[in-house]
Amino acid sequence: MVNNKQKKQSIENIRHSLSHLLAAAVLEKFPKAKLGIGPAIENGFYYDFGDIKISDADLPELEKKIRELIKQNLKFKKGTISFAETKKLFTGQPYKLELAKELNKNKEKISVYQSGDFIDLCAGPHVASSSEINPDAFKLTKLAGAYWRGDEKNKMLTRVYGVAFETKKGLEDYLKMLEIAEKCDHRVLGEKLNLFMFDEEIGKGLPLWLPNGYFVLVRLENFMRELEEKNGYKHVLTPILAKEDLYKKSGHLTHYKDDMYAPIEIENERYYLKPMNCPHHHSIYKRSKHSYRELPLRLAEFGNVHRYERSGVLSGLIRVRGFTQNDSHIYTDETNLEKEITDIIKSIPEIYDIFGIKNYWFRLSLPDFKNKEKYGDIKNKKMWEQGSDILKKALKNSGHKFVEAAGEATFYGPKIDIQTKNIYGKEDSLSTVQVDYYSASRFNLYYTDKDNKEKPAIIIHRAIMGSFDRFMAFLIEKTCGNLPLWLSPVQAVILPIGEKQNSYAEKILGELKKENIRAEIPDSNETLGKRIREAELKKTPYILVVGDKEIAANSVSIRQRGKGDLGALKLEKLIEKLKKEISEKTI
């Protein structure tokens, strides 16, 4: 019986093998192409090529050639060669030679795989034979640019993407999901609904919030601010940059420098744009002495941070260079630590339920002490293990199922990550809860206990919505732009059938505005049908149509998003209905 692990390995072998067949097909059509790398990835594979002029129109021909190769029952044979042999074998392939040179320098074995006439530098694994690949269960999907080895200083290569599954149905189901996903992509809807934009003159990965989008963003912030204040959080505001010494002390320059913007020279001192709020909050905590009676102290900030994400990974609001975190740092002692973590875990589903977010799971992200680069300066492993145990205990007591992931902890502590998949099936983090025993000694973060002895504070890093930008992206995609009424920038549009109903439409607009219901009368000379269609395309929750019958009855005819025509309703009943839906935050 095949278990899940074997099944996963099988499909990965198929995808990896298809990347080799793709390279073989490309070399046949474009003999001068330079080969990069071709790994299996989630749902498929890709291969990078240099010195190639290829278009989407070439993909069907390449697919056909790959199918021909599959039917030849090609064996995938592994071999080990010397560096001298590599130089002969890959003459004219600079990227392969670069990789081989590195392997030789590190005294690693140089392995190759041969399938038919095609040989590639590769460690595998692969299928034993191309007959294991279903020729009807893969598709080449798109082209993209990719810097060699992900470094912007290197040459831009052409990446050919493909998707692959074990069965034709698996492929068809995925392509259908992809078609739906593309309609709900937050980047597409952000443009259509006038929510946000990017401008190359301002810079990559730096979103500009348009009035509609900023309206939603502020409502999300207000929602969290009110909730946090009820739960004893005190909000602060800190600068967007700080001197170099702060980030040396926090460890960010040691462990995180590649993800930070280059320093700015000011009056012979170096400043960095802040990548995280924590060192700034530590400065606020240590401003005064603290007794155990004051703990836990919960500092929160909607902090604007900047991180240097590589161009190749930027993706709408999911991965940006400037964003606002829903951040908090809780300074506590051992006595309150577990309860604080438990309360945070409990609040997460309560908050997510309000937004209709369901398909998420908990991941316990632990250190991997074998990774000396990331965790090499940890002196007290016992404290890390203690923090990991407390997080695990809190998760178990919460009743939530969770997975463990060694090596996913940050350099200053183990954490719980709340994971979800976006509409394309890619895994991302929504929230984090982290225990930090690392920062107290570096920043002198202490409190006095009941015996008047000084002890190091324990810090919980907590971001329920992660960043508001990313949360907004997930919300747009989960709802396909159909934001709940309380979050919609425009909650209702009023459409008079003709000019003689304009004054009545204005009267309705005035009554709705008195009740703080956001309504508009679109300025348009189009037919009623076209105006209704336009309002539907803008994902407007309610369309209110008024004609002579509605004037006579002091009513409106209602079309509700997703439900269609609801018939006529008295104006006061409409207002009552909308206010109830808004106050209850109905999904």
N, C-alpha and C positions, 0 to 999 in steps of 0.2 A: 504493500500500500504506500502511495506517494504522500509524504507529509508536506506541510505548507512551505517549509524551508527548501525542500527539494524542488517543489513546484516553482518557487521564486527563482532558484538558481537556474532551472530549466529555461524559463522565459528570458532571463538575463543573458544566458548563453546564446539563445536565438537572436536576441537584439544585437549583441556584440558581433555575432557572426554576420548578420546583415550589414553591419557597418563595413566589414571587410569586403563583402560582395559589392557594396556601393562603391568603395574605392576602386575595385577592379573594373566595374562598369564605367566609372568616370575616366580612368586611365585609357580605356579602350576608345572612348569618344574624344578625350582631351589628353593625348599622350604626353604633353609637356607640363601637365599639372604637378604641383609639388604637394606631397602628402604631409598632412599635419597629424592629428590624432583622431581616433574614432571610437569612443566608448559607448557602452550601453547607458541609457539614462531612464528616468521614470517614464514609462509608457512607450519607450522607443529607443532611438539611437541618433547619433549624428557623426559626420566626418568633416574635418576642416581641410580646405584645399587652397594652395597659393597659385598664382600665375594662371588663373582660369577665368574665362569669360562665359558665364553660365546664366541662364534665365529660367524663370518658372516654366517656360515652354519646353525646356529640356527634360523636365522631371518625368513625364510619361514615358519617354524613350528610355531613360535610365531604369525606370521600374521594369519595363519590358525586358531589358538586358539582364537585370537581377533575376527575374523569373526564369530566364533561359539558363542562367548559371545554377539556380536551385535544382532544376530538373536534370542537371548533369551528374547529380549525386556526388558532388565534390567532397573529398575527405579533408578535414582540417587537421593537419599534421604539425605537431610541435617539434621544434629543434633548438639546439643551443649552438651559437657560433662565436667565433673570436672577434675582437674588435677589427682586426685586419680584414677578415671576411666581410664584416659589416660595411667597411669602406668600399669594398668592391661591389657588394650586393646593392647598396643604396647610392651609387654614384649619381650625382645630379639631384639628390633628395636632401637638401640642407637641413630640414627640420628633423628628419630621421637620424641624420648623422649627429646632430646636436644632442639628441636624446641618448644615442649610443655612446657618445663621448662621455656624458655624465655617468652612465652606468659603468663604463670602464674605469672612470676616475674613482668611483665609489666601490670598485672591485665587486660589482654585482654581475650576475650572469646575464648575458645578452640572449634573450630568447626570441624566436620568430615563429610565426604560424604560416603554413603554406596551404592554400586552397586552389587547386588547379595550377595555373601559371602565376598566380598572384602570391607574393610573399610580403608579409608585413612584420615590422618590429612590434612584438606584443607578448605580454605575459599570460594572456588568456583569462579565463577559460572560454572554450567555444563548444559548439555542438560537435559530435564525432563526424557527422556527415550532413551535407546540405539537405538531404532527404528528410531530416527532422524539422525543417522549416516549411510551414504551410505557405505556398506561393500566393494564396488569396487572402492572407491575413496580415499584410503589411502595406504601407503607403508612404511615399515621399511627400512631405507636407509643405515645406517652405525653405527659403534661403535667408541667411542672415549674415551680417558681418561679425567677425570675432577676431580680436587681437591674438596673435600667437602667444600662448601660455598666459592669456588674460592680462598681459602687460601693455598698457597704452603706448609705451615706447617702442614696442615691436610692430612689425608689419601687420596690416589688416588682411585676414584671410576670409575666404567664403565658406560658410558653414551650411551644409545640406542636412536638414532634419528629416527624420522618418519616424513613423509610429509602427509598432508591431505587436501582435498578439498570437496566441496559440491557435485560435480559431477565427474563421471569417466573421462569425457573429460577434466575437469580442471586438474585432476591428470596427464593424458596422455600428455597434453600440457606442464605442468611443467616439467615432466620427459624428454620430448624432448628438452626443453630449457636447462635443466641441462646437457644433453648429449653434446649439442653444447658448453655450457659454460665451461665444463671440458676441451674441446680442446683448448679454448681460455684463460684458467686460466693463469695469468701472472707467477705463480709459475712453471707451466709446461713449458711454452714457455721460461721463463728465463733460464731454464736448457737446452732446446733444441737449443736455439739460442745463447748460451754462453753469456748471458747478465749479470747475477749476480749469487752469490752463498752465502750459509751460511755454517759455520763450527763450530761444537760444541766446538772445542778446542779454538776458539776465543770467542764464547759466543752466546747465543740465541738472536735473534732479531737484530743482528749486521751484515748488509749486506756487502759483498765484491763485488766490482764492477769489472767485467772482462773487457778486452779491448773493446769489442763491446758495452757493456752496458755503460761503462764510456764515450765512444765516444758520445752516445746519450745524456747522462746526461749533459755533457759539452755543447752540442749544445743547449739544453733547457736553460741552464744558460746563454749562450751567447745571445740567443734570448731575454730573459728577461732583461739582462743587457743593451743591445742596446735600447730596448724599454723604459726602466726606465730612462736612460740617456737623451733620447730625451724629456722626460716629466719632466725633472728638478730634478731627484733623484740623491743624492750624495751617493756613495757606501763607506761603512766602513768595517772594519774587527775587531772583538772582540774576546777575549780568550774564550776557551771552559769551563773554570771554574772560580769561583770567591769566595771570602770570605763569610762566613755565614751571616755577617751583611748586605750585599747587598740584600740577599733574605729575610731577616727579614724586611728590609725597604720596599721591593717591595710587601710584603704580600704573597709571594710564600711559605714560610715556614709555614705560618699559614693555608693557603688554599690548598696547592698543595704538601705538604711534602711527602705524600704517593706515589706520582708519580715521586719523585726525587730519584736519587741514594743516597746511604748512604754517609755521609761526609768523606772526606779524611783529616787526620791529617798531617799538614806540619808546622814544627817549632812552635808547640804548638798552632796552629791556625787551624780552621776548614774551609775546602773548599768544595764546591759542584760543580759537573758538571752542566753546565747551562741547565735548561729545556726550557728556552725562552730567546730571545735576548733583550727584551724590557728594563730591568734594566741597561744593558750595554749601550744601546743607550741613555738612560736618563743621564748617566754619561757623555757621549760626549756632549749632549745638554747643560748641566749646566756648562761645562768648561768655557764658556764665557757668557757675557750678550748679550741679543738679543732685538732688536727693532722690533716694529710691521712691519717696512718696510722689514725686512728679512723673514717674515712669508708669506706663509707656508714654513717651512724648512723640506725637505723630506730626511730622512736618510734610506738607504737600505742596506741589507746585505744578502748574501747567507750563513746564519749562521748555523754552525754545532751544533746541540743540542742533549741532551740525556735525555730520560725519562724512568723511571722504569715501563714498562708495564708488567702485570702479564703474566706468560707463557701461560696460557690458552687462552689469547686473541691475542697473536702474530699471524700474518697472512701475510706471504711473505713480500712485501714492503708496504702493506696497513697499517699494524700496526707493527712498529719496535721499537727498543730501541735507536737507533742512526740514525739521519737523518739530511738532509739539508733543511732549510726553505727558501722559497722565501719571505723574510720578509722585512717589511718597517714600519717605524714610522714617521708619519707626525705631526709636531708641528705647531699648528695654533691658530688663534683667532676666535672669534664668527663670524666675518665678512666673513671669508673664509671657514668656516666649511662646510656648506651645499654644496658649489661648489666643494670642494675637494671630498666629498662623492659621489656626482653626477658624477664627472669625473671618479672615480674608478668604479662605477656601470656601466657606459657607456663602459668602457674598457673591462669588463669581457666578454661579448658576442663577441666583436671584436677579442679578443685573442682566445677564445674557437672555434670560427668559423674556424680559421686557422688550428686547429687540428681536425676538424670534430666532436667536442664534442657538442652534441645537447640536450640530455634528462637530463636537470638539472632544478632546480627551486630555488627560493629565499625564505629563511626563516628568519623572523625577530625574533631574539632570545632575549627575554625580561627577566627581573628579576621576581622572585616570592618572595616578601618580607615576606611571611609566613615562608620561609625556613631560619630560623635564623642561622643555621650552615654555610650556604653559603653566605648569605647577611646580617648577623647580625651586622656587624661593619659599615654598610653604614650610614653615618650621614646625608648627604644631598640628600634625596630622590627626591627633586625637580629637582636637576641637572640630576639625572638618567632619570627621566621622560622627561626632556628637550632633553637629548640625544636620547631617544627612539623616541620622536616626530620628531626629525630631520631626523633620519634614515627612519622612516615611510614616511615622506614627500618626501625624496629623491627617495624612492622606487616608490611611487605613481606617481611622476613626470616623472620617467623613463619609465612608462608604463608597467613595469613588474608585473605580478601577484605574490603574495607572501602569505605565511602562517605565522601566529604568533605562537610562542612557549614560553609560560611562564616557567621560571626556567632554560632556556638554556643559558642565559647570563652568562659570566664569573664573577668572584668576583670583577672585576674592570671595568665592563661596559657592556651596551647592544651592540648587534652586528647583522650584517647581515651574515648569513651563506649561501653559495651556495651549495646546496645539489644535489647529484645524487645517482643512484643505480648501484652497480657493476653487473657483469654478473650473479651473483647468486640472485640478487634482494635485496641485503642488502644495506640499506641507509648509505651513508658516506658523509663527507664534502670535497668539493674541494677547496673552498676559504673562507676567512673571511674578513669582514670590521667592525671595532669596534671603538666605541667612548669611550674615557677614561677621566673622570673628576677626577679620583681617585689618579693618580700618581703625579700630579703637586705638591700638598702639601707635599707629602711624600719625594719627591726628590728635592724640591725647583726649580721647572721648571717654570720660569717666563719670561715675556717680558715687555718692557715699551711701553705704548700706545702713541697716538699722543699728549696727555696732559702730557707726561712724568711720568705717574703713572704706578706702577708695577701691573701686572695682571697675574693670572695663565694661563699657556698655556693649550690648549686642545690637547690631543693626539689621532690620528687615527692610530690604528693598522691595517695593511693591508697585506694580503698574497694571491696574485692572484692565484698562482699555489699551494698554501698551502705548502706542502713539495714537493721538486722535486722527491723524492723517490715515494711518493704516486701518484703523477701526472703521473709518468712513468708507474706505475702499471695500472692505469686507461687507459692510452694511449695504452699499450700493449693489454689490454683486449678489448677495443673498436675497435681496428684495427685487433684483433686476430693475432698480430705479424706482420701484413703487414704495417710497418711503411712507412710514405710518403718518397719519394725519397730523399728529402733534409736531412732527419733524419737517413736514412739507413746507417749503418756502411760500408756495401759493396753495392754500387749502381748497379754494373753490373759485371757479370762474363763472361769471354771470353772462349769459348770451341772450340778449333781446332778439326776437324773431325779426323785427324791423325797426325802423327809426322811431315809430310812434310809441314803442315800448321803452325807449331810452330813459325817460324820466323815472319810470317804475324800477328799471334796473338800477338806476342811481340811488333810489330810495332803499332798495335791498342792500346795496353796497354799504350805504351809511349805517344801516341797522347791524350788519355783520361786523363792521369795523368797531362799532360801539362795544361789541362783545369780544373784541380782540381776536376776531376770526379773520384770517388773512385772505382777502378776496380781491379779484380784479375783474374789470370789464375790458376784454381785449379790444384794441383799436384795429378793427379790420372791416373791410368792405366785402369780404368773401361770403359765399352762401352759408346758411346755417350748418349744412352737412360738413362743409370744409372746416368751419370754425370748431365744430365738435371733434372732428378728426385731429385737428391741430392740438386741441386741449388734451386729447387722449395720448398723442405722441409725447406730450410734455409730462405725462404721468400724473396729471392733475387728479386728486382724489375725488372731487365732486364737480360736476358740471350742472349748472342751474339754468334751465331754459325758461324764458318768460314770454308769453304772448297775451292776447286779449283775455283768454279764459283765466289765466293766472292773475291778471290785474283785477278782474271781477271778483275772484275768490280770495284775493290777498294771499296767494300761494305761489309756489314755484314747482316746476317739473324737474325731477331729480334724476341724474344719471350718476351712479356710483362706480368708481373704478373697480373693475373686476366683477361687477354684478349687473351692470347694464341699467336699463330703465326701471326706476323704482316707483314711477307715477308721481302724482302731485302731492304736495304737503304744505300745510299752512306755514307761514314764515316763522311764527313763534315755535312751532314744533320742530322745524328745521334747525333753528338756533339751539334748541334744547338737545337735539340729537347730536349736533356737531360738538357742543360743549362737553357732553358726556363722553364722547369718543376721545376728545382731546384730554380731558382730565384723567381718564382711565388708561391713557396711553395704549389704546387698542391697537393690536397689530393688524 
